[in-house]
């Protein structure tokens, strides 16, 4: 499946984040009766480990400020951090319905379905298929409002290819891939048009793409939490390097640049997970796929091998 996505798709590696950068006054943020104040209190409770209290505070804010999109998105972000996908999606759907004429709300829902279906390897096949179909439906709602919405075209392309991989009927597989190819071509042409209009000489700007979602909690390796490289924790030495496969669509569009990733390396020196810190949407997935194959020397702390977190870069240049 990954090879198909890399070869044919304009791959987006991360889904947009449900919580926006909301700028409020200091007085509002410190007012426990305001929406911003309740969100701040809930985050403090969550950071201290009082998850039940944090949820109760956010639900109180939601019930008090029913028309506040910021509150609903804060609820979605909380459930996303807690790994409760269904409640996160329900909150995102509520947020989208507050502005039903804005396609971005529905597109954010679609990206979360893609993220879940593509990355959660524990999902049963039937549940993964359901999420794929729901993601396609969400992109359709976004495209109904904005037919030239590049991000929605791109994610529908990815979701259709995932669906094609899950289907057993060869004719249906071919039909789905053909539809995905058409969406990919449309997205590429729209990007070229944007580049021509802006006069960009390198790279393609996709517009205001929302930032990635908040990362899940770091993996727990038998009760040992990863330590971050820095200070006394030296960067491990890479023992296996894998170069990224340059997506054909990105090459055709002349897209270059550096993708910055944060990776978690397990005690044996293998990459456990990777997330994008600095994104070039068409190149993110290729970078992740390459980095996931890297290997490093184990990091020792007091003689014991430790999991570590560090930042790496992947550079894409046209030959």
matplotlib code that plots the C-alpha trace (Angstrom):
import matplotlib.pyplot as plt

x = [0.0, 2.8, 4.5, 1.3, 0.8, 4.4, 4.3, 1.0, -0.1, 0.7, 1.2, 0.3, 1.9, 0.0, -3.6, -4.6, -4.9, -8.3, -7.2, -6.3, -3.8, -6.4, -5.1, -6.9, -6.2, -4.4, -7.6, -9.8, -7.3, -7.2, -11.0, -12.2, -15.7, -14.6, -14.2, -10.5, -10.1, -11.8, -9.7, -6.5, -7.7, -8.5, -5.0, -3.4, -5.5, -4.5, -0.8, -1.0, -2.6, -6.1, -7.7, -11.2, -11.2, -9.9, -12.6, -15.3, -13.9, -14.0, -17.5, -18.6, -17.1, -18.8, -22.2, -21.8, -20.4, -22.3, -21.5, -17.8, -15.8, -12.6, -14.1, -15.3, -11.9, -10.3, -12.5, -11.5, -7.8, -8.2, -9.8, -7.2, -4.4, -6.2, -6.5, -10.3, -10.8, -14.6, -15.1, -12.5, -14.3, -17.7, -16.3, -14.7, -18.1, -19.7, -17.1, -17.7, -21.4, -20.9, -19.7, -21.4, -20.3, -16.6, -15.1, -12.0, -14.1, -15.1, -11.6, -10.1, -12.6, -11.4, -7.7, -8.3, -10.1, -7.1, -4.6, -6.5, -7.0, -3.4, -1.4, -3.2, -1.9, -4.1, -7.4, -9.4, -9.8, -13.6, -13.1, -10.3, -12.6, -15.3, -12.9, -11.8, -15.3, -16.1, -13.0, -14.1, -17.5, -15.9, -13.8, -16.9, -18.6, -15.6, -15.4, -19.1, -18.4, -15.1, -14.5, -10.9, -9.9, -6.4, -6.1, -9.5, -8.6, -5.3, -6.8, -9.6, -7.0, -5.1, -8.3, -9.5, -6.2, -6.5, -10.0, -8.7, -6.2, -9.0, -11.3, -11.2, -13.0, -10.3, -12.7, -13.6, -9.9, -9.2, -12.1, -11.0, -7.4, -8.5, -10.6, -7.7, -5.4, -7.8, -7.9, -4.1, -3.7, -6.3, -4.4, -1.1, -2.5, -4.0, -0.6, 1.1, -1.5, -0.8, 2.9, 2.5, 0.3, 2.7, 5.8, 7.5, 10.8, 11.1, 8.6, 4.8, 2.8, -0.5, -2.0, -3.0, -2.7, -3.6, -0.8, -0.5, -2.4, -1.0, 1.3, 0.1, 1.9, 5.4, 5.4, 6.1, 8.9, 8.2, 7.7, 10.7, 9.8, 12.0, 14.6, 15.3, 18.7, 20.6, 22.9, 24.4, 22.3, 24.3, 22.8, 23.1, 25.2, 23.3, 24.2, 21.7, 20.7, 17.9, 17.4, 13.8, 12.0, 11.2, 7.5, 7.0, 4.3, 6.6, 9.4, 7.1, 6.0, 9.6, 9.0, 12.2, 13.2, 13.9, 11.4, 12.1, 11.0, 10.9, 11.6, 11.5, 14.3, 13.7, 16.4, 17.7, 18.3, 15.4, 13.0, 9.7, 7.8, 8.2, 6.2, 6.6, 7.7, 8.4, 6.2, 6.4, 3.1, 4.0, 7.3, 6.3, 5.3, 8.4, 10.5, 8.7, 9.0, 12.7, 13.4, 11.3, 14.0, 17.0, 18.9, 21.2, 23.5, 21.7, 21.7, 23.1, 22.3, 24.0, 24.8, 21.2, 19.8, 17.3, 14.7, 15.4, 13.6, 15.6, 15.1, 16.3, 16.1, 15.5, 16.6, 14.9, 16.8, 16.2, 19.1]
y = [0.0, 2.4, 1.9, 2.8, 5.9, 7.1, 6.4, 8.0, 10.3, 13.8, 12.5, 14.4, 12.9, 14.6, 15.5, 19.1, 20.0, 20.7, 23.4, 26.8, 29.3, 31.5, 34.8, 36.2, 38.9, 38.1, 39.1, 36.7, 33.9, 34.3, 34.7, 31.3, 32.2, 32.9, 30.3, 31.0, 30.8, 27.4, 26.1, 27.2, 25.6, 22.3, 22.2, 22.8, 20.0, 17.7, 18.6, 17.6, 14.3, 15.1, 13.9, 13.4, 17.0, 18.4, 16.6, 17.9, 21.5, 21.3, 19.9, 22.6, 25.2, 23.5, 23.5, 27.1, 28.5, 26.3, 28.6, 28.8, 27.0, 27.5, 25.5, 22.7, 22.4, 22.4, 19.5, 17.7, 18.3, 16.9, 13.7, 13.4, 13.6, 11.1, 8.7, 8.7, 8.9, 8.6, 11.5, 13.6, 13.1, 13.9, 17.2, 18.0, 17.3, 19.7, 22.4, 21.9, 22.3, 25.7, 27.0, 24.7, 27.0, 26.6, 23.5, 23.5, 22.1, 19.0, 18.6, 18.5, 15.7, 13.9, 14.2, 12.7, 9.7, 9.2, 9.5, 6.9, 4.5, 4.8, 4.8, 2.7, -0.8, -2.3, -1.5, -4.5, -4.5, -3.8, -0.8, 0.6, 0.3, 2.1, 5.0, 5.1, 5.5, 8.1, 10.0, 10.0, 11.2, 14.1, 15.1, 15.0, 17.5, 19.8, 19.6, 20.2, 23.6, 24.2, 22.0, 23.3, 22.7, 21.2, 19.6, 17.9, 16.6, 15.3, 13.5, 12.0, 10.7, 9.0, 7.6, 6.2, 4.4, 2.9, 1.8, 0.2, -1.8, -3.1, -4.2, -7.7, -6.9, -6.1, -4.0, -1.9, -1.5, -0.2, 2.2, 3.6, 4.0, 5.8, 8.2, 8.8, 9.5, 12.1, 13.8, 13.7, 15.3, 18.0, 18.8, 19.0, 21.4, 23.6, 23.7, 24.7, 27.4, 28.8, 28.7, 30.6, 33.2, 33.8, 33.6, 31.2, 29.9, 26.9, 24.9, 25.0, 26.9, 25.1, 28.0, 28.1, 24.4, 23.9, 22.7, 19.0, 17.5, 17.4, 14.4, 11.3, 10.6, 9.2, 5.4, 3.6, 1.0, -1.3, 1.6, 3.5, 6.8, 8.1, 10.8, 13.7, 14.1, 17.1, 17.9, 14.6, 12.6, 12.6, 11.9, 8.3, 7.4, 6.3, 2.8, 2.4, 5.1, 4.9, 7.6, 8.8, 7.8, 11.1, 11.1, 11.4, 14.0, 16.2, 15.9, 16.9, 20.0, 20.9, 20.7, 20.7, 21.5, 20.1, 18.1, 18.2, 15.2, 14.3, 10.6, 8.2, 5.6, 2.4, 0.9, -1.3, 1.7, 1.3, 4.1, 3.5, 6.5, 9.8, 12.9, 16.0, 19.3, 21.2, 20.1, 20.1, 18.3, 16.5, 15.2, 14.4, 10.8, 9.9, 11.4, 9.4, 6.2, 6.6, 7.6, 4.7, 2.4, 4.2, 2.4, 3.9, 2.8, 2.1, 5.0, 4.1, 5.8, 4.5, 1.4, 0.7, 1.1, 3.9, 5.0, 8.6, 11.4, 13.5, 15.8, 14.8, 16.4, 14.9, 17.0, 16.8, 18.3, 17.8, 16.3]
z = [0.0, 0.9, -2.4, -4.3, -2.2, -2.8, -6.5, -7.4, -4.6, -3.5, 0.0, 3.1, 6.1, 8.9, 9.5, 10.5, 14.1, 15.5, 17.9, 16.4, 17.6, 19.4, 20.6, 23.6, 26.1, 29.3, 31.2, 29.3, 29.7, 33.4, 33.9, 35.1, 33.9, 30.3, 27.5, 27.3, 31.0, 31.2, 28.4, 30.2, 33.5, 31.7, 30.1, 33.5, 34.9, 32.0, 32.4, 36.0, 35.2, 36.4, 33.1, 34.5, 35.9, 32.7, 30.7, 33.1, 32.8, 29.0, 28.9, 31.2, 28.8, 25.9, 27.6, 28.6, 25.3, 22.8, 19.9, 20.6, 18.0, 20.0, 22.9, 20.7, 19.0, 22.5, 23.4, 20.2, 20.8, 24.4, 23.2, 20.4, 23.0, 25.1, 22.2, 22.2, 18.4, 18.4, 20.8, 18.9, 15.6, 17.2, 18.5, 15.1, 13.4, 15.9, 15.1, 11.3, 11.7, 13.4, 10.1, 7.5, 4.6, 5.4, 3.7, 6.0, 8.9, 6.9, 5.4, 8.9, 9.7, 6.6, 7.5, 10.9, 9.3, 7.0, 9.8, 11.8, 8.9, 7.6, 10.8, 13.3, 12.6, 15.3, 13.5, 12.3, 8.6, 8.8, 11.1, 8.9, 5.8, 7.7, 8.5, 4.9, 3.7, 6.3, 5.3, 1.6, 2.6, 4.5, 1.6, -0.6, 1.8, 1.5, -2.3, -2.6, -1.1, -2.9, -5.9, -6.4, -2.8, -3.3, 0.2, -0.2, -3.6, -2.3, 0.7, -1.3, -3.7, -0.8, 0.7, -2.7, -3.1, 0.4, -0.5, -3.7, -1.7, 0.5, -2.3, -3.8, -7.1, -9.8, -11.8, -8.8, -7.8, -11.3, -11.2, -7.8, -8.9, -12.1, -10.0, -7.7, -10.7, -12.0, -8.6, -8.3, -11.8, -10.9, -7.7, -9.6, -12.2, -9.5, -7.8, -11.0, -11.5, -8.1, -8.7, -12.0, -10.3, -7.4, -9.6, -7.2, -8.5, -6.1, -4.2, -4.3, -1.8, -0.9, 0.9, 4.6, 5.5, 9.2, 11.4, 12.3, 15.2, 18.7, 18.9, 20.8, 24.2, 23.6, 23.5, 26.8, 26.5, 29.4, 31.7, 30.4, 28.8, 26.0, 26.9, 24.6, 23.0, 24.5, 27.3, 28.6, 26.2, 23.0, 19.5, 18.6, 15.5, 12.5, 11.4, 8.6, 6.2, 3.6, 1.1, 0.4, -2.8, -4.5, -5.3, -9.1, -8.7, -6.6, -9.1, -11.9, -10.0, -9.1, -5.4, -3.3, 0.3, 3.8, 5.8, 9.6, 11.7, 15.3, 15.8, 18.7, 18.7, 20.7, 23.0, 20.2, 17.9, 15.6, 14.7, 16.5, 15.3, 13.4, 13.1, 11.0, 12.6, 9.4, 6.5, 2.7, 2.2, -1.0, 0.5, 4.1, 3.5, 1.5, 4.3, 7.0, 5.0, 4.7, 8.3, 9.6, 8.1, 9.7, 12.5, 15.2, 17.9, 21.1, 23.6, 27.0, 30.2, 33.3, 31.3, 30.3, 26.8, 26.6, 24.1, 22.9, 21.0, 18.5, 15.5, 12.0, 8.6, 5.1, 2.2, -1.3, -4.2, -7.9, -9.8]

ax = plt.figure().add_subplot(projection="3d")
ax.plot(x, y, z, "-o")
ax.set_aspect("equal")
plt.show()
